[in-house]
Amino acid sequence: MDATLTFTVTDADTAAAVGSGSLPVLGTPRLLAWCEAATCAAIDPTLRHGQTSVGTRVELEHTAASAVGQEVEVTASATYVDGRLHRFTVAARNVGGKVVGTGEVTRVVVDAERFLSRISS
């Protein structure tokens, strides 16, 4: 179970735009969102009708800056599956190969309707 997604850094993706700093480079919250998107792309084909997955734990190290206009390739690979629990290793690289970030994302498969019914207004 794995997936690779490619994103281009825009002004809306910068640390300044997402509130995680003042520099015009890829913000860590956006990198995290891209990593989660890759895990969703990896797990979604395995889900039955009515199921979805929710993120429950994230560990991310953002190791290099990416400028506006740069492409970033994010890969998620399943490393552990135990029933509903799925753990993924994630890696992000600038197209060209420089590592931008690495980490681990844990997702749990849930019944979407049941999950939403537990949320109180």
N, C-alpha and C positions, 0 to 999 in steps of 0.2 A: 504494500500500500504506500504509494508515494505520488507526489505531484510537484511540478515546477511551474511557477508563474513568473512573468517578467513585467516589471513596472518601470515607468519613466518618472523621475523625480520632477515635480512641478513646484511652482511657488506655494501652492496650497499644502504641500507635503513638508515644508521646511519647519525647523524648530521654532522659528519666529511665528509662523502661521498657526501651529498647533499648540502653542503656549508652553513649550518645553525648553525655551532658551531664546536667544536673540539673534542667532546666526542664520544666514540663508542657506542652510544645508539640510539634508534629510533629518527630520526629527525622529527621535526614538519611538514616540507613540505611533507614528505612521509605520515605521519599520515593524513594530510589534503587530500592528493590524495586518500588514502584508504577510507576516509569518503565520498568523492565525488563518488568513485567507488560504494560504497554501495547505494548511492542515485540513481545512474544510474541503478543499478540492480533492485531497487524498482520500478522505473518509466518505464523502457524499455518495460515491458510486456503490458503496457497500450497504447503505441504509435501506431499510424497507419503507414502504409507504407509511407516512405518518410519523416517521422517526426523524430526528435531527440530532446534532451533537452540540454540546455546550463546553466552552473552555472552563477548566477548573483550576489550572495551575500553569504559570509561565515563568521561565527563567531565560533571560535574554542578555547577552553581552553585545553591546554596540561598539565595534572596535575601530571603525574607520568612517570618515566623512564621505558623503556623496553630494555632489553639486547639482543644482537645478539643471535638468537636461540629461543627466546620466541615467543609463538603464541599470536596473538592479534585478537580478535573477534570484528568486527565493525558492528553495527546495525543502520539502517536508518528506521525511521518510519514517514510516512506522518502525519503532524499535521494541515495542512491548504492547501486547494485547491480552487482556484478561476479561473476558465477557464484555461488559459495556465500556470498560476503561481502555483507552487507546493513548499511548504515549508516542510522541513524535520528536525526532531530532530535526531542527531547522537550521538552515544555513543560507545566508544572503551574500551574494557576490556582485560586484560591479561587473558588467559585461566586460570581459578582459581578464576576469579571474580573481581580482583582489577581494579578499574576504571583508565584508562590511559588518557582519554580525553572525553569531551562533547562539544556539540555545535549545531549549526543550519546551514543548507545549503538551499539556495533558488535556484530553477531551473525554467526555462521557456521553454515551448514546442515551437519548431519552425519547419518550413518546411526547411529541410536541404539544398535543392537546392537553394531556395530563400535566405536563410541566407548567403550561400557562394557567391551568385551572388552580394551581397552588399559589399563584400570586394574588395577594389581597390588595385592593385599591386603597 
